[in-house]
Amino acid sequence: MFARIVRVPLLILFLCLSFFWAVLPVRGEIAAKDAENYLGKTETVCGQVASATHALRAKGQPTFLNLDEPFPNQIFTIVIWGSDRAEFPEPPEKVYKGKRICVTGAITSYQGKPQIVVKDPKQIVVR
């Protein structure tokens, strides 16, 4: 009888902790809105891909994945240069659009917006 009484609260505790582990960001991950505070550092930035574009006619043929807000109001941008697209088995602008992702790399700034340049698909993880 005592074992049954103890098991139910433990099960509830386990389920609650499992939920919070699934929802809360993993230690070391930062939100896209906070990336500007980490310029020059290598970090993992997470957010929702709000817009994704392959600028085929632009110099370097970049792919832009904008997190949390679409261009031109993007909070954070992932840049994949055309020379690195071959590393991706499928077009990144199609694969990641609308998904919550995390990207790891050196955070730099372009025109006042934080970004990470991605050369390898392993730098991006879908959450």
BATOR-312747 format. One record per residue: residue in one letter; x, y, z of N, C-alpha, C in turn. Coordinates in nm, 3 decimals. Example, Ala and Ser with C-alpha at 12.3 -4.5 7.8 and 13.67 -1.06 7.14 Angstrom:
2
+--------+---------+---------+---------+---------+---------+---------+---------+---------+---------+
| residu |     n_X |     n_Y |     n_Z |    ca_X |    ca_Y |    ca_Z |     c_X |     c_Y |     c_Z |
+--------+---------+---------+---------+---------+---------+---------+---------+---------+---------+
|      A |   1.319 |  -0.569 |   0.780 |   1.230 |  -0.450 |   0.780 |   1.320 |  -0.330 |   0.780 |
|      S |   1.285 |  -0.225 |   0.708 |   1.367 |  -0.106 |   0.714 |   1.290 |   0.003 |   0.787 |
+--------+---------+---------+---------+---------+---------+---------+---------+---------+---------+
//
This chain:
127
+--------+---------+---------+---------+---------+---------+---------+---------+---------+---------+
| residu |     n_X |     n_Y |     n_Z |    ca_X |    ca_Y |    ca_Z |     c_X |     c_Y |     c_Z |
+--------+---------+---------+---------+---------+---------+---------+---------+---------+---------+
|      M |   0.083 |  -0.119 |   0.000 |   0.000 |   0.000 |   0.000 |   0.087 |   0.125 |   0.000 |
|      F |   0.189 |   0.127 |   0.086 |   0.276 |   0.243 |   0.095 |   0.348 |   0.267 |  -0.038 |
|      A |   0.391 |   0.160 |  -0.104 |   0.462 |   0.173 |  -0.233 |   0.371 |   0.239 |  -0.337 |
|      R |   0.243 |   0.206 |  -0.338 |   0.149 |   0.265 |  -0.433 |   0.132 |   0.414 |  -0.405 |
|      I |   0.124 |   0.453 |  -0.281 |   0.108 |   0.593 |  -0.243 |   0.230 |   0.675 |  -0.285 |
|      V |   0.346 |   0.619 |  -0.273 |   0.470 |   0.688 |  -0.310 |   0.486 |   0.694 |  -0.462 |
|      R |   0.447 |   0.590 |  -0.534 |   0.466 |   0.583 |  -0.679 |   0.389 |   0.692 |  -0.754 |
|      V |   0.267 |   0.721 |  -0.715 |   0.186 |   0.820 |  -0.786 |   0.250 |   0.958 |  -0.781 |
|      P |   0.288 |   1.010 |  -0.665 |   0.355 |   1.142 |  -0.664 |   0.486 |   1.141 |  -0.741 |
|      L |   0.561 |   1.032 |  -0.734 |   0.686 |   1.025 |  -0.808 |   0.660 |   1.026 |  -0.959 |
|      L |   0.557 |   0.959 |  -1.002 |   0.520 |   0.959 |  -1.143 |   0.480 |   1.100 |  -1.188 |
|      I |   0.402 |   1.169 |  -1.107 |   0.361 |   1.306 |  -1.139 |   0.484 |   1.397 |  -1.145 |
|      L |   0.574 |   1.384 |  -1.049 |   0.696 |   1.464 |  -1.049 |   0.778 |   1.437 |  -1.175 |
|      F |   0.793 |   1.311 |  -1.211 |   0.868 |   1.274 |  -1.331 |   0.805 |   1.335 |  -1.457 |
|      L |   0.674 |   1.328 |  -1.469 |   0.606 |   1.384 |  -1.586 |   0.623 |   1.536 |  -1.593 |
|      C |   0.615 |   1.602 |  -1.478 |   0.633 |   1.748 |  -1.475 |   0.774 |   1.786 |  -1.517 |
|      L |   0.873 |   1.718 |  -1.462 |   1.012 |   1.746 |  -1.498 |   1.038 |   1.718 |  -1.646 |
|      S |   0.981 |   1.612 |  -1.699 |   0.998 |   1.579 |  -1.841 |   0.942 |   1.691 |  -1.929 |
|      F |   0.826 |   1.744 |  -1.890 |   0.766 |   1.854 |  -1.965 |   0.857 |   1.976 |  -1.965 |
|      F |   0.907 |   2.013 |  -1.846 |   0.992 |   2.132 |  -1.838 |   1.124 |   2.113 |  -1.913 |
|      W |   1.180 |   1.993 |  -1.912 |   1.303 |   1.970 |  -1.988 |   1.278 |   1.983 |  -2.137 |
|      A |   1.160 |   1.946 |  -2.182 |   1.128 |   1.955 |  -2.325 |   1.102 |   2.099 |  -2.368 |
|      V |   1.050 |   2.182 |  -2.279 |   1.011 |   2.319 |  -2.313 |   1.124 |   2.419 |  -2.291 |
|      L |   1.196 |   2.405 |  -2.183 |   1.300 |   2.502 |  -2.151 |   1.421 |   2.485 |  -2.243 |
|      P |   1.491 |   2.595 |  -2.274 |   1.609 |   2.583 |  -2.358 |   1.719 |   2.506 |  -2.286 |
|      V |   1.799 |   2.439 |  -2.364 |   1.911 |   2.363 |  -2.309 |   2.016 |   2.463 |  -2.261 |
|      R |   2.083 |   2.428 |  -2.155 |   2.187 |   2.517 |  -2.101 |   2.286 |   2.550 |  -2.212 |
|      G |   2.320 |   2.676 |  -2.222 |   2.415 |   2.719 |  -2.323 |   2.349 |   2.775 |  -2.447 |
|      E |   2.219 |   2.754 |  -2.462 |   2.148 |   2.809 |  -2.577 |   2.097 |   2.948 |  -2.542 |
|      I |   2.102 |   3.037 |  -2.640 |   2.050 |   3.171 |  -2.618 |   1.940 |   3.202 |  -2.719 |
|      A |   1.849 |   3.286 |  -2.681 |   1.739 |   3.326 |  -2.770 |   1.793 |   3.422 |  -2.876 |
|      A |   1.732 |   3.419 |  -2.992 |   1.774 |   3.506 |  -3.103 |   1.775 |   3.652 |  -3.060 |
|      K |   1.679 |   3.692 |  -2.979 |   1.670 |   3.833 |  -2.935 |   1.786 |   3.874 |  -2.846 |
|      D |   1.858 |   3.778 |  -2.789 |   1.970 |   3.808 |  -2.701 |   2.106 |   3.795 |  -2.770 |
|      A |   2.107 |   3.753 |  -2.895 |   2.233 |   3.725 |  -2.966 |   2.325 |   3.846 |  -2.975 |
|      E |   2.268 |   3.966 |  -2.987 |   2.350 |   4.087 |  -3.000 |   2.440 |   4.108 |  -2.879 |
|      N |   2.407 |   4.047 |  -2.767 |   2.489 |   4.058 |  -2.645 |   2.609 |   3.964 |  -2.647 |
|      Y |   2.621 |   3.883 |  -2.751 |   2.728 |   3.782 |  -2.758 |   2.815 |   3.799 |  -2.882 |
|      L |   2.820 |   3.919 |  -2.938 |   2.900 |   3.942 |  -3.059 |   3.045 |   3.902 |  -3.034 |
|      G |   3.103 |   3.832 |  -3.132 |   3.241 |   3.789 |  -3.122 |   3.260 |   3.657 |  -3.050 |
|      K |   3.152 |   3.600 |  -3.000 |   3.161 |   3.473 |  -2.927 |   3.097 |   3.362 |  -3.009 |
|      T |   3.140 |   3.240 |  -2.984 |   3.078 |   3.123 |  -3.045 |   2.971 |   3.073 |  -2.950 |
|      E |   2.847 |   3.074 |  -2.998 |   2.732 |   3.039 |  -2.915 |   2.632 |   2.957 |  -2.996 |
|      T |   2.531 |   2.906 |  -2.927 |   2.418 |   2.839 |  -2.990 |   2.298 |   2.930 |  -2.975 |
|      V |   2.242 |   2.973 |  -3.088 |   2.130 |   3.065 |  -3.091 |   2.007 |   2.991 |  -3.142 |
|      C |   1.894 |   3.009 |  -3.074 |   1.772 |   2.938 |  -3.111 |   1.657 |   3.034 |  -3.141 |
|      G |   1.572 |   2.992 |  -3.235 |   1.455 |   3.069 |  -3.268 |   1.375 |   3.003 |  -3.379 |
|      Q |   1.264 |   3.065 |  -3.412 |   1.174 |   3.017 |  -3.517 |   1.213 |   3.082 |  -3.650 |
|      V |   1.226 |   3.003 |  -3.756 |   1.258 |   3.060 |  -3.887 |   1.133 |   3.127 |  -3.940 |
|      A |   1.135 |   3.261 |  -3.940 |   1.020 |   3.341 |  -3.981 |   1.021 |   3.370 |  -4.131 |
|      S |   1.140 |   3.375 |  -4.191 |   1.150 |   3.390 |  -4.336 |   1.279 |   3.324 |  -4.382 |
|      A |   1.275 |   3.272 |  -4.503 |   1.390 |   3.201 |  -4.559 |   1.397 |   3.230 |  -4.708 |
|      T |   1.514 |   3.275 |  -4.753 |   1.528 |   3.316 |  -4.892 |   1.664 |   3.275 |  -4.947 |
|      H |   1.664 |   3.226 |  -5.070 |   1.788 |   3.204 |  -5.143 |   1.801 |   3.317 |  -5.243 |
|      A |   1.895 |   3.408 |  -5.220 |   1.914 |   3.524 |  -5.307 |   2.006 |   3.485 |  -5.422 |
|      L |   1.950 |   3.416 |  -5.518 |   2.024 |   3.358 |  -5.629 |   2.097 |   3.462 |  -5.712 |
|      R |   2.040 |   3.581 |  -5.725 |   2.100 |   3.685 |  -5.809 |   2.194 |   3.778 |  -5.732 |
|      A |   2.201 |   3.765 |  -5.601 |   2.288 |   3.850 |  -5.520 |   2.431 |   3.796 |  -5.523 |
|      K |   2.527 |   3.884 |  -5.498 |   2.668 |   3.845 |  -5.494 |   2.688 |   3.736 |  -5.388 |
|      G |   2.748 |   3.626 |  -5.427 |   2.773 |   3.515 |  -5.336 |   2.656 |   3.421 |  -5.320 |
|      Q |   2.543 |   3.452 |  -5.383 |   2.422 |   3.370 |  -5.380 |   2.388 |   3.319 |  -5.239 |
|      P |   2.372 |   3.411 |  -5.143 |   2.346 |   3.368 |  -5.006 |   2.204 |   3.316 |  -4.984 |
|      T |   2.192 |   3.233 |  -4.883 |   2.063 |   3.191 |  -4.831 |   2.051 |   3.256 |  -4.694 |
|      F |   1.938 |   3.320 |  -4.670 |   1.913 |   3.387 |  -4.542 |   1.800 |   3.316 |  -4.468 |
|      L |   1.826 |   3.276 |  -4.346 |   1.724 |   3.221 |  -4.258 |   1.709 |   3.322 |  -4.144 |
|      N |   1.597 |   3.392 |  -4.140 |   1.573 |   3.496 |  -4.040 |   1.490 |   3.440 |  -3.926 |
|      L |   1.542 |   3.457 |  -3.805 |   1.476 |   3.401 |  -3.688 |   1.384 |   3.501 |  -3.619 |
|      D |   1.270 |   3.450 |  -3.576 |   1.169 |   3.518 |  -3.494 |   1.090 |   3.628 |  -3.563 |
|      E |   1.150 |   3.702 |  -3.653 |   1.079 |   3.804 |  -3.731 |   1.127 |   3.796 |  -3.875 |
|      P |   1.036 |   3.812 |  -3.972 |   1.079 |   3.807 |  -4.112 |   1.154 |   3.933 |  -4.155 |
|      F |   1.232 |   3.921 |  -4.261 |   1.298 |   4.036 |  -4.322 |   1.191 |   4.135 |  -4.364 |
|      P |   1.206 |   4.261 |  -4.342 |   1.324 |   4.338 |  -4.301 |   1.332 |   4.365 |  -4.151 |
|      N |   1.250 |   4.301 |  -4.072 |   1.251 |   4.323 |  -3.926 |   1.316 |   4.207 |  -3.851 |
|      Q |   1.402 |   4.133 |  -3.919 |   1.465 |   4.016 |  -3.859 |   1.539 |   4.051 |  -3.730 |
|      I |   1.537 |   3.957 |  -3.638 |   1.605 |   3.971 |  -3.509 |   1.747 |   3.916 |  -3.521 |
|      F |   1.760 |   3.809 |  -3.598 |   1.886 |   3.736 |  -3.612 |   1.884 |   3.665 |  -3.746 |
|      T |   1.999 |   3.658 |  -3.813 |   2.005 |   3.594 |  -3.944 |   2.111 |   3.485 |  -3.949 |
|      I |   2.074 |   3.375 |  -4.010 |   2.170 |   3.269 |  -4.044 |   2.200 |   3.288 |  -4.192 |
|      V |   2.329 |   3.294 |  -4.225 |   2.371 |   3.313 |  -4.364 |   2.442 |   3.187 |  -4.411 |
|      I |   2.398 |   3.136 |  -4.526 |   2.465 |   3.022 |  -4.590 |   2.506 |   3.071 |  -4.728 |
|      W |   2.635 |   3.084 |  -4.752 |   2.683 |   3.132 |  -4.881 |   2.662 |   3.025 |  -4.989 |
|      G |   2.644 |   3.070 |  -5.111 |   2.620 |   2.979 |  -5.223 |   2.727 |   2.871 |  -5.235 |
|      S |   2.850 |   2.905 |  -5.204 |   2.960 |   2.808 |  -5.213 |   2.946 |   2.694 |  -5.111 |
|      D |   2.864 |   2.715 |  -5.008 |   2.843 |   2.612 |  -4.905 |   2.711 |   2.538 |  -4.919 |
|      R |   2.627 |   2.580 |  -5.013 |   2.496 |   2.514 |  -5.030 |   2.507 |   2.368 |  -5.067 |
|      A |   2.613 |   2.332 |  -5.137 |   2.632 |   2.192 |  -5.179 |   2.646 |   2.098 |  -5.059 |
|      E |   2.682 |   2.153 |  -4.944 |   2.694 |   2.072 |  -4.822 |   2.558 |   2.028 |  -4.770 |
|      F |   2.453 |   2.098 |  -4.810 |   2.317 |   2.069 |  -4.764 |   2.248 |   1.975 |  -4.863 |
|      P |   2.194 |   1.863 |  -4.816 |   2.130 |   1.767 |  -4.907 |   2.003 |   1.821 |  -4.972 |
|      E |   1.937 |   1.916 |  -4.905 |   1.815 |   1.978 |  -4.959 |   1.827 |   2.130 |  -4.942 |
|      P |   1.753 |   2.208 |  -5.020 |   1.761 |   2.354 |  -5.007 |   1.727 |   2.400 |  -4.865 |
|      P |   1.819 |   2.468 |  -4.798 |   1.795 |   2.510 |  -4.660 |   1.672 |   2.600 |  -4.643 |
|      E |   1.644 |   2.684 |  -4.743 |   1.529 |   2.774 |  -4.731 |   1.397 |   2.699 |  -4.730 |
|      K |   1.396 |   2.577 |  -4.780 |   1.275 |   2.494 |  -4.778 |   1.271 |   2.404 |  -4.655 |
|      V |   1.386 |   2.348 |  -4.620 |   1.394 |   2.254 |  -4.508 |   1.363 |   2.320 |  -4.374 |
|      Y |   1.415 |   2.440 |  -4.353 |   1.406 |   2.503 |  -4.221 |   1.293 |   2.604 |  -4.205 |
|      K |   1.233 |   2.649 |  -4.313 |   1.130 |   2.753 |  -4.305 |   1.017 |   2.709 |  -4.211 |
|      G |   0.986 |   2.797 |  -4.115 |   0.878 |   2.771 |  -4.021 |   0.916 |   2.683 |  -3.903 |
|      K |   1.036 |   2.631 |  -3.901 |   1.077 |   2.540 |  -3.793 |   1.153 |   2.614 |  -3.685 |
|      R |   1.148 |   2.558 |  -3.566 |   1.230 |   2.609 |  -3.456 |   1.365 |   2.539 |  -3.468 |
|      I |   1.470 |   2.620 |  -3.479 |   1.604 |   2.565 |  -3.496 |   1.702 |   2.630 |  -3.400 |
|      C |   1.816 |   2.565 |  -3.384 |   1.929 |   2.621 |  -3.312 |   2.050 |   2.613 |  -3.403 |
|      V |   2.130 |   2.718 |  -3.402 |   2.249 |   2.725 |  -3.486 |   2.368 |   2.758 |  -3.397 |
|      T |   2.480 |   2.692 |  -3.423 |   2.601 |   2.715 |  -3.345 |   2.709 |   2.772 |  -3.435 |
|      G |   2.772 |   2.878 |  -3.387 |   2.881 |   2.940 |  -3.462 |   2.920 |   3.073 |  -3.401 |
|      A |   3.013 |   3.140 |  -3.468 |   3.060 |   3.271 |  -3.422 |   2.955 |   3.377 |  -3.457 |
|      I |   2.915 |   3.453 |  -3.359 |   2.816 |   3.558 |  -3.381 |   2.887 |   3.685 |  -3.425 |
|      T |   2.848 |   3.733 |  -3.543 |   2.901 |   3.857 |  -3.597 |   2.784 |   3.952 |  -3.620 |
|      S |   2.814 |   4.068 |  -3.674 |   2.710 |   4.166 |  -3.700 |   2.722 |   4.215 |  -3.843 |
|      Y |   2.607 |   4.232 |  -3.909 |   2.603 |   4.291 |  -4.042 |   2.492 |   4.395 |  -4.042 |
|      Q |   2.528 |   4.518 |  -4.072 |   2.435 |   4.630 |  -4.072 |   2.354 |   4.636 |  -3.942 |
|      G |   2.424 |   4.614 |  -3.831 |   2.362 |   4.626 |  -3.699 |   2.279 |   4.508 |  -3.653 |
|      K |   2.274 |   4.401 |  -3.732 |   2.196 |   4.282 |  -3.695 |   2.292 |   4.164 |  -3.669 |
|      P |   2.269 |   4.089 |  -3.562 |   2.355 |   3.973 |  -3.534 |   2.327 |   3.859 |  -3.634 |
|      Q |   2.433 |   3.785 |  -3.664 |   2.421 |   3.673 |  -3.758 |   2.527 |   3.568 |  -3.729 |
|      I |   2.502 |   3.449 |  -3.782 |   2.602 |   3.342 |  -3.785 |   2.610 |   3.293 |  -3.928 |
|      V |   2.733 |   3.281 |  -3.978 |   2.755 |   3.225 |  -4.111 |   2.774 |   3.074 |  -4.093 |
|      V |   2.694 |   2.997 |  -4.164 |   2.696 |   2.851 |  -4.153 |   2.764 |   2.791 |  -4.276 |
|      K |   2.859 |   2.702 |  -4.252 |   2.928 |   2.633 |  -4.360 |   2.894 |   2.484 |  -4.365 |
|      D |   2.840 |   2.433 |  -4.256 |   2.814 |   2.290 |  -4.243 |   2.673 |   2.270 |  -4.187 |
|      P |   2.592 |   2.181 |  -4.247 |   2.457 |   2.158 |  -4.196 |   2.453 |   2.109 |  -4.051 |
|      K |   2.563 |   2.053 |  -4.003 |   2.567 |   2.006 |  -3.864 |   2.561 |   2.122 |  -3.765 |
|      Q |   2.581 |   2.244 |  -3.813 |   2.571 |   2.361 |  -3.725 |   2.426 |   2.393 |  -3.691 |
|      I |   2.332 |   2.339 |  -3.767 |   2.190 |   2.367 |  -3.747 |   2.119 |   2.242 |  -3.698 |
|      V |   2.039 |   2.260 |  -3.592 |   1.963 |   2.149 |  -3.535 |   1.817 |   2.192 |  -3.527 |
|      V |   1.727 |   2.108 |  -3.574 |   1.583 |   2.134 |  -3.563 |   1.537 |   2.089 |  -3.426 |
|      R |   1.462 |   2.174 |  -3.357 |   1.412 |   2.141 |  -3.222 |   1.269 |   2.095 |  -3.228 |
+--------+---------+---------+---------+---------+---------+---------+---------+---------+---------+
//
